[in-house]
Amino acid sequence: SYSYSNASGGLNVLSVVSVLALIVLSPYFPNQYTEQEAKKLGVVGWVKNTSQGTVTGQVQGPEEKVNEMKSWLSKVGSPSSRIDKTNFSNEKEISKLDFSGFNTRY
């Protein structure tokens, strides 16, 4: 589980989830926007452009933040791209994060 202190000093425990994303879009999707959004939300993982013209990646973090990232990937994305379809798979609860930050893979 994922713990953090709330404003009143108490501890909230959130489920931590991991999800794989596949995004079909056009034109090119600069990943710096994805990295910026992930860092803003506090989720970890990676993103990568594929040779098929899609973007794939993995996002991990508190369920609420992962859901916010999924929404951003589905509806907003890069200013220069049009998102045709998003597919999220392999969503599961995890006991610890597999990544310490969010980066672009090549």
Summary of the structure (lengths in Angstrom):
residues: 106
radius of gyration: 14.1
end to end distance: 30.5
largest distance: 48.2
contacts: 304
relative contact order: 0.31
helix: 23%
strand: 46%
